[in-house]
Amino acid sequence: MEKEVLKNSQCVISYDPEKKEIFGQDLTDRCNDPAFYNKTKRGIKSAWECVKTTFSPTSRMWDVMAILNSHGVRTHSWCMVD
């Protein structure tokens, strides 16, 4: 299975179904470069399906994290620029 990527002007989100990993990056805050990844894997497939169906040109990284968290997939965010 190949990685799936969702991208708009706000963020880029990738999902690796083999490793059950989701990684997201905010594209609007270049000073801090926020990003996130999933900490848990249970329920990740159904959560990703929900992310795919609700992703739009105005979706933000934080919106995707909220969807994952509502499906029981815990996430961790940090700023990649320190």
C-alpha positions as CSV (number, residue, x, y, z in Angstrom):
1,M,0.0,0.0,0.0
2,E,1.2,3.5,-0.8
3,K,1.1,6.5,1.3
4,E,-1.9,8.8,1.0
5,V,-1.4,12.6,1.1
6,L,-3.9,15.4,1.6
7,K,-2.7,18.9,0.9
8,N,-4.1,22.4,0.7
9,S,-2.8,25.9,1.4
10,Q,-3.1,25.4,5.1
11,C,-1.5,22.0,5.8
12,V,-0.2,18.7,4.4
13,I,-1.2,15.4,6.0
14,S,0.2,12.0,5.1
15,Y,-0.9,8.5,6.0
16,D,1.2,5.4,5.7
17,P,-1.3,2.4,6.0
18,E,1.5,-0.2,6.4
19,K,3.0,1.5,9.4
20,K,-0.3,3.0,10.6
21,E,1.4,6.4,10.8
22,I,-0.1,9.8,10.2
23,F,2.1,12.9,10.0
24,G,0.9,16.4,9.5
25,Q,2.5,19.8,9.0
26,D,1.0,23.3,9.2
27,L,2.0,25.4,6.2
28,T,0.9,28.8,7.5
29,D,3.2,29.3,10.5
30,R,6.7,29.3,9.0
31,C,8.2,30.8,12.2
32,N,7.3,27.8,14.3
33,D,6.6,25.1,11.7
34,P,4.1,23.1,13.8
35,A,3.7,19.4,13.0
36,F,2.0,16.4,14.6
37,Y,2.0,12.6,14.5
38,N,-0.2,9.9,15.9
39,K,0.7,8.3,19.2
40,T,-1.8,5.4,19.0
41,K,-2.7,3.2,16.2
42,R,-6.1,1.6,17.2
43,G,-8.9,3.0,15.1
44,I,-6.5,4.8,12.7
45,K,-8.0,3.4,9.5
46,S,-11.6,4.6,10.3
47,A,-10.2,7.9,11.5
48,W,-8.3,8.4,8.3
49,E,-11.4,7.7,6.2
50,C,-13.2,10.4,8.2
51,V,-10.3,12.8,7.6
52,K,-10.4,12.1,3.9
53,T,-14.1,12.7,3.6
54,T,-14.0,16.0,5.5
55,F,-10.8,17.4,4.2
56,S,-11.4,20.6,2.3
57,P,-9.4,23.7,1.0
58,T,-10.0,25.4,4.4
59,S,-9.0,22.4,6.6
60,R,-6.2,23.2,9.1
61,M,-3.8,20.8,10.8
62,W,-5.6,21.4,14.1
63,D,-8.9,20.4,12.5
64,V,-7.4,17.1,11.4
65,M,-6.0,16.5,14.9
66,A,-9.4,17.1,16.4
67,I,-10.9,14.5,14.0
68,L,-8.3,11.9,15.0
69,N,-8.7,12.6,18.7
70,S,-12.5,12.2,18.4
71,H,-11.9,8.8,16.9
72,G,-9.6,7.8,19.8
73,V,-6.4,8.3,18.0
74,R,-4.1,10.3,20.2
75,T,-1.7,12.8,18.6
76,H,1.4,14.7,19.6
77,S,2.2,18.2,18.2
78,W,5.4,20.2,18.4
79,C,7.2,23.0,16.7
80,M,9.9,21.9,14.4
81,V,11.7,25.2,14.6
82,D,13.5,25.9,17.9
